[in-house]
């Protein structure tokens, strides 16, 4: 008769503590780069979302500022022209003031909001003020955005050119005064409203003893009469 003997299976040896620690380390080494990559993506998404939320809040503050009367004064009026999805897209400014005041307004507005000039209409009035009507596109707030100059003329100090001119005499005819000016060997009659391109000044007023000029900046300059004996009636 056949006889069978059962093979005895040897049991696996119990792993040592060192081997278990090594396996754990290998597992960590295999999964850590993947976990780190995932965390990096999560952090990037969170930063991007925070940045978008910050930009949204800045745009909302800008829109609120433009829609309010923050820049309005007795000499300056503002209004919203167009909006889109609750945000101001076009904004208008109008007013009448000296060029130096316009300069201050320009700086104040551009410190607070980001806008780009679309169109501007300027009129110099006889009192030396500038009447301005300006239309702007509202831009995305950007700290590095360059400053724009909307002013119709540069603010420059009056040179000594006026000192070379002389007011020879003043004539009054039918209630309107005119002045005889001399420059080097040339002479010229001027009246209120005349423009002198050589000086870059306009005649604001002619009085019996002086002529008042106004610069595009709104600054006034006086030229007194030097020869009253030559006055005509």
C-alpha positions in Angstrom: 0.0 0.0 0.0 1.0 3.5 -0.7 1.7 5.7 2.1 1.7 9.5 2.0 3.4 11.9 4.2 2.3 15.5 4.4 4.9 18.1 3.8 5.2 20.4 6.6 5.1 24.1 5.4 7.6 26.2 7.2 6.1 29.3 8.8 7.4 32.7 7.7 9.7 34.2 10.2 8.4 37.1 12.3 9.7 40.4 10.8 12.0 42.2 13.0 11.4 45.7 14.3 14.2 47.1 12.1 12.5 45.6 9.0 9.2 47.1 10.0 10.7 50.5 10.4 12.5 50.2 7.1 9.2 49.4 5.4 7.5 52.4 6.9 10.3 54.7 5.8 10.1 53.3 2.3 6.3 53.9 2.2 6.8 57.5 3.4 9.6 58.0 0.8 7.3 56.8 -1.9 4.2 58.8 -1.0 5.7 62.0 0.3 6.5 63.6 -3.1 2.9 63.0 -4.2 1.6 64.4 -1.0 3.9 67.4 -1.2 2.9 68.0 -4.8 -0.8 67.9 -3.8 -0.2 70.3 -1.0 1.7 72.7 -3.3 -1.3 72.7 -5.7 -3.7 73.4 -2.8 -1.6 76.3 -1.5 -1.2 77.7 -5.0 -5.0 77.5 -5.5 -5.6 79.1 -2.2 -3.2 82.0 -2.9 -4.7 82.5 -6.3 -8.2 82.6 -4.8 -7.1 85.0 -2.1 -5.5 87.2 -4.8 -8.7 87.2 -6.8 -10.8 88.0 -3.8 -8.5 90.9 -2.9 -8.7 92.3 -6.5 -12.5 92.0 -6.3 -12.6 93.9 -3.1 -10.4 96.6 -4.5 -12.5 97.0 -7.6 -15.7 97.1 -5.4 -14.1 99.9 -3.2 -13.1 101.8 -6.4 -16.6 101.5 -7.8 -18.2 102.7 -4.6 -15.8 105.6 -4.4 -16.6 106.6 -8.0 -20.3 106.3 -7.5 -20.2 108.5 -4.3 -19.6 112.2 -4.1 -16.1 111.8 -2.7 -14.5 114.1 -5.3 -17.4 116.5 -5.6 -17.0 120.1 -4.4 -18.4 123.5 -5.1 -16.2 123.8 -8.2 -16.1 120.2 -9.3 -18.9 117.8 -10.3 -18.6 114.1 -11.0 -21.1 111.5 -12.4 -21.2 107.9 -13.4 -21.7 107.5 -17.2 -21.8 103.7 -17.7 -21.8 100.6 -15.5 -21.5 96.9 -16.1 -22.3 94.1 -13.7 -22.4 96.5 -10.9 -19.0 98.1 -11.6 -18.5 101.6 -13.0 -16.9 101.5 -16.4 -17.1 105.2 -17.4 -16.9 108.3 -15.3 -17.1 112.0 -16.0 -15.7 115.1 -14.4 -16.6 118.8 -15.0 -15.8 122.0 -13.2 -14.3 125.5 -13.4 -11.2 126.5 -11.5 -7.7 127.7 -11.7 -5.1 125.4 -13.3 -3.3 125.0 -10.0 -6.6 123.7 -8.5 -7.0 121.3 -11.4 -3.5 120.1 -10.8 -4.4 119.2 -7.2 -7.7 117.5 -8.3 -5.7 115.5 -10.9 -3.3 114.2 -8.3 -6.0 113.4 -5.7 -8.1 111.4 -8.1 -5.3 109.4 -9.5 -4.1 108.5 -5.9 -7.6 107.0 -5.2 -8.8 105.4 -8.5 -7.5 104.0 -11.7 -8.9 105.8 -14.8 -7.8 106.5 -18.3 -8.7 109.7 -20.2 -11.1 109.3 -23.2 -11.8 112.9 -24.1 -11.4 116.3 -22.7 -12.8 119.8 -23.5 -11.1 122.9 -22.0 -12.1 126.5 -22.2 -10.0 129.4 -20.7 -12.4 132.0 -19.3 -11.6 135.7 -18.9 -11.2 135.4 -15.1 -8.3 133.0 -15.6 -10.2 129.9 -14.7 -10.4 126.7 -16.9 -13.7 125.2 -17.7 -13.2 121.5 -18.1 -15.3 118.5 -19.2 -13.5 115.2 -19.0 -14.6 111.6 -19.7 -12.7 108.6 -18.4 -12.6 104.8 -18.8 -12.4 103.1 -15.4 -9.4 100.7 -15.3 -8.5 97.8 -13.2 -6.7 99.1 -10.1 -2.9 98.8 -10.6 -0.3 100.3 -8.2 2.2 100.5 -11.0 0.0 102.4 -13.4 1.7 105.6 -14.6 0.2 109.0 -13.8 -1.5 110.8 -16.6 -1.6 114.5 -17.3 -5.0 115.8 -18.4 -4.2 119.5 -18.0 -4.7 121.8 -21.0 -1.4 123.7 -20.3 1.8 123.3 -18.3 2.2 125.1 -15.0 5.4 127.1 -15.5 6.7 130.1 -13.7 6.5 133.4 -15.6 9.9 134.3 -17.1 11.4 137.7 -17.3 10.0 138.2 -20.8 7.2 140.5 -19.5 9.8 142.8 -18.1 10.9 143.6 -21.6 7.5 145.0 -22.5 6.3 148.6 -21.8 2.8 149.9 -21.4 3.0 153.2 -23.2 -0.5 154.5 -23.0 -4.1 153.5 -22.5 -7.0 154.7 -24.7 -10.7 154.6 -23.9 -13.2 154.6 -26.8 -17.0 154.2 -26.2 -16.3 152.7 -22.8 -13.8 150.1 -24.1 -10.2 150.4 -23.1 -7.2 149.4 -25.2 -3.5 149.6 -24.4 -0.5 150.5 -26.5 2.3 148.1 -25.7 5.9 148.3 -26.9 8.4 145.5 -27.2 11.9 146.4 -28.5 11.2 148.5 -31.6 7.6 147.2 -32.2 4.4 148.6 -30.8 0.9 146.9 -30.6 -2.5 147.9 -29.4 -4.3 145.3 -27.3 -7.7 145.0 -25.7 -9.4 142.6 -23.2 -9.3 139.0 -24.5 -6.3 139.4 -26.9 -3.7 136.7 -26.9 0.0 137.4 -27.0 1.8 134.3 -28.2 5.2 135.7 -27.6 4.4 135.9 -23.9 2.0 133.0 -23.7 -0.4 135.3 -21.9 -3.9 136.7 -22.6 -5.1 140.2 -21.7 -7.5 139.9 -18.8 -8.2 143.6 -18.2 -7.1 147.0 -19.3 -7.3 149.8 -16.7 -6.1 153.4 -16.9 -2.8 152.7 -15.2 -2.0 149.0 -15.9 -2.8 145.9 -18.0 -3.6 142.6 -16.3 -2.4 139.5 -18.1 -3.4 135.9 -17.2 -1.4 132.8 -18.0 -2.9 129.4 -18.9 -2.1 128.4 -15.3 -4.5 131.1 -14.1 -1.7 133.2 -12.6 -2.2 136.9 -13.1 0.6 139.4 -14.1 0.5 143.2 -14.0 2.2 145.6 -16.4 2.0 149.2 -15.1 1.9 152.2 -17.4 5.3 153.9 -17.8 4.3 157.1 -19.6 1.0 158.6 -18.4 1.6 161.7 -20.6 0.9 159.6 -23.6 -2.5 158.7 -22.5 -5.2 159.3 -25.1 -8.9 160.0 -24.7 
